[in-house]
């Protein structure tokens, strides 16, 4: 069964304290892995798509990496405005559009 | 460039009632997917519409049905509402012709069933 597990469930950082979020996945064949940011009561905001092991993508303070079993979202020198829930999702080969999401990691960055 | 829009923002219904939620996709997109997100959980896939037909369906009962119109907008209908249907309902749009269809989400409709 295809599934996604994110860790930790919650992470509290001081402003400027770099860290990483983990997304472990089991899928029959990976078509794509997606990272989203979600603010409370809002819809997920797209961040990155990764397609194959070894791929990396960056956006401002965020960098996403992918291996055959997991993905990491690295946050460098975070600011309070980076506080949100970060969701990881996978799409399997042969899937018409079904994204399988993890439960997310709730990130809090204190000034 | 307008993103994905959804209406209404909030909705309160009682058990047994029926509800219709609406979604307009991002400009240039022709595919609409619907997700249900319970509090503290990740979104769960309900179904996807492309070319006015249901292309894939998740593990949801037949009480959940949908429709896609010629202008690519979509509706989600839920009959015989249960307390457990209370959730944030998300619509996502994508391009059906893309190799990997990155999905862009709307702001969601918060449904409360009393």
Interface residues (C-beta under 8 A of the other chain):
Chain A: X4 X31 X32 X34 X36 X41 X42 X43 X44 X45 X46 X49 X51 X87 X89 X91 X95 X96 X97 X98 X99 X100 X101 X102 X103 X104
Chain B: X4 X6 X31 X33 X35 X40 X41 X42 X43 X44 X45 X48 X50 X55 X56 X58 X88 X90 X92 X94 X100 X101 X102 X103 X104 X105 X106 X107 X108 X110
